[in-house]
Amino acid sequence: MLAGSAYWQVDRAKRKEFDGLMDEKKAREKQAAWIKELEARDEEDKEMREAMRRRKERGGKGIVGELKDADTRAQVQKAVDEAKAVAEKAAKVVADKTGKEGNQVEGIASVAPEDGKGRGILQSVQDLIWKKK
């Protein structure tokens, strides 16, 4: 019994030493990963500061800010016109498929319903989901 006790005591001491070394190794790896992450963040910060410096040199305007107001308005108007054209095409397709006008088709929510209530988009979507009229 004494020999077994002495043997296991030595074994536990070795195991404890091994566990300590493994914990130390994990701590070093964790610290290295943390330092690597800090370096990556520092690099990102430097890039962002450089981009801000370049933007400031250009007069503080972004890509949209560099366009003239008239150009920007023209682009916005063009996008609105394109969206209206797409909406009209969709209404025509619905009318062709169902034989009804787009805002009268069941299941399609309309922003301006026939009953004259001024509903918003949220209410229209809720009506569509819950099948309310």
Number of C-alpha atoms within 10 A of each C-alpha: 6 7 8 9 10 11 11 12 12 12 12 12 11 12 12 12 12 12 12 12 12 12 12 12 12 12 12 12 12 12 12 12 12 12 12 12 12 12 12 12 12 12 12 12 12 12 12 12 12 12 12 13 12 12 14 12 10 11 10 12 12 11 7 10 11 12 12 10 11 9 11 14 12 12 12 12 12 12 12 12 12 12 12 12 12 12 13 13 12 13 17 16 14 18 16 12 11 13 11 14 14 21 17 15 15 13 15 16 23 19 16 14 14 10 7 7 9 11 12 11 13 11 14 19 16 12 16 16 12 10 12 11 11
